């Protein structure tokens, strides 16, 4: 049997500080797999490209020329990738454990599977609850009233899959956080380009839901392990606002106006109640939710304020 071929795509933007450890993990993480690396760089102003050229001289570098966003950078890289077994999309702050990708490839053989994700942990070894259910009105209200983690215990009330048992089996999910995604070539061909209207956040949700609609489900490979460093959406009011707005924008794409109004109201309640408790990021997000112009405007690097 021929070795699997994998096109590895990493989107970078001023990633010099976190990128070396990812690049160092690729050889062992992709053991037994024929792979090539494509870096899609969004006009980094630091030493990102020098780090890549030094660590992986054979890497293909695709430069978007400006901060085009995550989906646009992936599309630019995909345009340079030929047919292969699968495409592995990685954040620069991922570190692959040995044998991770070969294990993920085995899961692609599961019927109906188009996207495979590894079990993610933090640097300290804490399990990351990376599996998600489809956004829904009842789940938005459940999270607003109970909180994300508590609501996640109940499939109808929460989007985050929090049951530890789900991360010990080959669980199928509606989508998963996009830090490490192995996407079959058949799924790539069926889905077409990523939706560039999402500058950052919700693009992986939109893609996975679109793939599921076309018969390509997202599945966890629990034996495959990767470490994901903490993202700054948890602390940055600017990025939290973008994440919140994009959740509403995505829901609006897929649902009726009345359903979207209920989803928006639940999201506003969640952010507004947390703003009253003194959360600065929620105060900013609630203000943005009350601005029709912010909900209509396509995010770019220039208007993320």
C-alpha positions in Angstrom: 0.0 0.0 0.0 1.3 3.5 -0.9 2.0 5.9 1.9 -0.6 8.5 2.5 0.2 11.9 1.1 -0.7 15.0 3.2 -0.5 18.7 2.3 0.2 20.5 5.5 -1.1 24.1 5.6 -0.1 26.6 8.3 -1.5 30.1 8.3 0.9 32.6 9.8 0.7 36.2 10.9 3.6 37.5 13.0 4.0 33.9 14.3 7.8 33.8 14.8 7.5 33.2 18.5 5.3 30.1 18.5 6.2 28.6 15.1 9.5 26.9 15.8 8.0 24.3 18.1 5.3 23.5 15.6 7.9 23.0 12.8 10.0 20.9 15.1 7.0 18.6 15.8 6.1 17.9 12.2 8.6 15.2 11.4 7.6 12.9 14.3 3.9 14.0 14.1 3.8 13.0 10.4 5.8 9.8 10.8 5.0 7.3 8.1 3.3 9.9 6.0 4.5 11.5 2.8 4.0 15.2 3.4 4.8 18.7 2.2 4.5 22.0 4.0 2.8 25.1 2.7 2.9 28.3 4.7 0.2 30.8 4.0 1.5 34.1 5.4 -0.6 37.1 6.0 2.1 39.8 5.6 4.0 39.0 8.8 6.3 41.9 9.9 8.4 39.7 12.2 10.9 36.9 11.5 8.2 34.3 10.6 9.4 33.6 7.1 13.0 33.4 8.2 12.0 30.8 10.8 10.3 28.7 8.2 13.1 28.9 5.7 15.6 27.9 8.4 13.6 25.0 9.9 12.0 23.6 6.7 13.9 24.8 3.6 11.6 22.7 1.3 8.4 24.5 2.5 6.3 26.3 0.0 5.6 29.9 1.1 2.4 31.6 -0.2 2.2 35.3 0.6 -1.2 36.9 0.5 0.4 40.4 0.6 -1.8 41.7 3.4 -3.6 40.5 6.5 -6.3 38.6 4.5 -7.7 36.5 7.3 -7.6 32.8 8.1 -10.1 31.5 5.5 -8.5 33.6 2.7 -5.0 32.4 3.6 -6.2 28.8 3.5 -7.7 29.3 0.1 -4.5 30.8 -1.2 -2.6 27.8 0.0 -5.1 25.3 -1.4 -4.8 26.9 -4.8 -1.1 25.7 -4.7 -1.8 22.2 -3.5 -2.3 19.2 -5.8 -4.4 16.1 -5.2 -3.4 14.2 -2.1 -4.9 11.9 0.5 -5.8 14.8 2.8 -5.0 18.4 3.8 -3.9 19.1 7.3 -4.7 22.6 8.4 -2.8 23.7 11.5 -2.6 26.8 13.7 1.0 27.9 14.4 0.5 27.3 18.1 -0.1 23.5 17.7 2.4 20.9 18.6 1.9 17.4 17.2 2.6 14.3 19.2 4.5 11.5 17.5 2.4 9.4 15.1 -0.5 11.9 15.4 -1.3 12.3 11.8 -1.1 8.6 10.7 -3.6 7.9 13.5 -5.9 10.6 12.2 -5.6 9.3 8.6 -6.9 5.9 9.8 -10.1 7.6 11.0 -10.7 9.0 7.6 -11.7 5.4 6.6 -14.7 5.6 8.9 -17.9 5.8 6.8 -19.1 9.3 6.2 -16.0 11.0 7.7 -14.5 14.0 5.9 -12.8 15.8 8.7 -10.7 14.3 11.5 -9.4 16.1 14.6 -7.0 15.0 17.3 -7.6 15.1 21.0 -6.2 18.4 22.1 -4.7 19.3 25.5 -3.2 22.4 26.9 0.5 22.7 27.7 -0.3 21.5 31.3 -2.0 18.4 30.0 -5.6 19.6 30.6 -8.1 18.3 28.1 -9.4 20.9 25.7 -13.2 20.5 25.0 -12.8 21.0 21.3 -15.9 19.2 20.0 -18.9 21.3 19.2 -22.6 20.9 18.5 -24.3 23.0 15.8 -25.3 26.5 17.0 -29.0 26.6 17.8 -31.5 29.0 19.4 -32.1 26.7 22.4 -28.4 26.2 22.9 -27.8 30.0 22.7 -30.4 30.5 25.5 -29.0 27.6 27.5 -25.5 29.1 27.4 -26.8 32.6 28.2 -28.7 31.3 31.3 -26.4 28.5 32.5 -23.0 29.4 31.1 -21.1 27.5 28.4 -19.7 24.7 30.5 -22.8 23.9 32.5 -25.0 24.0 29.5 -22.6 21.8 27.6 -23.6 18.9 29.9 -26.9 18.8 28.1 -26.8 18.2 24.3 -29.9 20.3 23.6 -28.8 23.2 25.8 -25.1 23.7 25.0 -22.8 23.9 22.1 -19.6 22.7 23.7 -19.3 18.9 24.2 -18.0 18.7 27.8 -18.6 15.0 28.6 -15.1 13.4 29.2 -16.3 10.1 27.7 -16.8 11.7 24.4 -13.1 12.4 24.1 -12.2 8.7 24.7 -14.0 7.4 21.6 -14.3 8.2 17.9 -17.0 10.7 18.5 -18.7 12.4 15.6 -19.4 16.1 16.1 -21.1 18.8 14.1 -17.9 20.7 14.1 -14.7 21.1 16.1 -12.3 24.0 16.9 -10.1 24.6 13.9 -6.6 24.4 15.4 -5.9 21.1 13.8 -8.1 19.7 11.0 -7.3 16.8 8.7 -9.6 17.1 5.7 -10.0 14.4 3.1 -9.4 15.3 -0.5 -12.9 14.2 -1.4 -14.2 16.6 1.2 -12.0 19.4 -0.1 -13.4 18.9 -3.6 -17.0 18.7 -2.5 -16.9 21.8 -0.3 -14.8 24.1 -2.5 -13.3 27.3 -1.0 -13.5 28.4 2.6 -15.9 31.3 3.2 -13.7 34.4 3.2 -16.5 36.6 4.6 -15.3 35.3 8.0 -12.0 37.1 8.6 -11.3 35.1 11.8 -13.6 32.8 13.9 -16.6 30.8 12.7 -14.9 30.0 9.4 -14.2 26.5 10.6 -17.8 26.2 11.9 -19.2 27.2 8.5 -16.8 24.8 6.7 -17.6 21.8 8.9 -21.3 22.4 8.8 -21.2 22.7 5.0 -19.1 19.5 4.8 -21.6 17.7 7.0 -24.5 18.9 4.8 -22.7 17.3 1.9 -22.1 14.0 3.7 -18.7 14.6 5.2 -18.8 14.5 9.0 -16.3 15.6 11.6 -14.8 12.8 13.8 -12.4 12.7 16.7 -9.4 10.5 16.7 -8.9 10.1 20.4 -5.6 8.2 20.1 -4.1 11.1 18.1 -2.8 13.9 20.4 -1.7 17.4 19.9 -1.0 20.3 22.3 -2.7 23.6 21.7 -1.4 26.8 23.3 -4.0 29.1 24.7 -5.4 31.6 22.2 -5.9 35.2 23.1 -9.7 35.3 22.2 -10.1 34.4 25.9 -8.5 37.7 27.0 -8.7 40.2 24.2 -12.0 42.2 24.1 -11.3 43.0 20.4 -11.1 39.4 19.4 -13.9 38.3 21.7 -16.2 40.8 20.0 -15.3 39.5 16.6 -15.9 35.9 17.8 -19.3 36.9 19.1 -20.4 38.9 16.0 -19.3 36.1 13.7 -21.4 33.6 15.6 -24.5 35.7 14.9 -23.4 36.3 11.3 -23.0 32.5 10.7 -26.4 31.7 12.3 -28.0 34.3 10.0 -26.5 32.6 7.0 -28.2 29.3 7.8 -31.5 30.3 9.4 -34.6 32.5 9.1 -34.9 36.1 10.3 -37.1 35.2 13.3 -34.8 32.4 14.5 -31.8 34.8 14.0 -33.5 37.4 16.1 -33.9 34.9 19.0 -30.3 33.8 18.6 -29.1 37.4 18.7 -31.3 38.2 21.7 -29.8 35.2 23.6 -26.3 36.2 22.7 -26.9 39.8 23.8 -28.3 38.6 27.1 -25.2 36.5 27.6 -22.8 39.3 26.9 -24.9 42.0 28.6 -25.2 40.0 31.8 -21.5 39.4 31.9 -20.8 43.1 31.2 -22.8 44.0 34.2 -20.6 41.7 36.2 -17.6 43.8 35.1 -16.3 41.7 32.2 -14.7 44.2 29.8 -14.7 42.0 26.8 -18.4 41.3 27.2 -19.1 45.0 27.5 -17.5 45.6 24.2 -19.2 42.6 22.6 -22.6 43.7 23.8 -22.1 47.2 22.4 -21.2 45.7 19.0 -24.3 43.5 19.0 -26.4 46.6 19.4 -24.8 48.1 16.3 -26.6 47.0 13.1 -23.6 48.4 11.1 -21.2 46.1 13.0 -23.4 43.1 12.2 -23.6 43.9 8.5 -19.9 44.9 7.9 -17.6 42.2 6.7 -14.7 42.1 9.2 -11.2 43.0 7.9 -7.9 43.7 9.6 -8.6 47.4 9.4 -12.0 47.4 11.1 -11.3 45.0 14.0 -11.8 47.8 16.5 
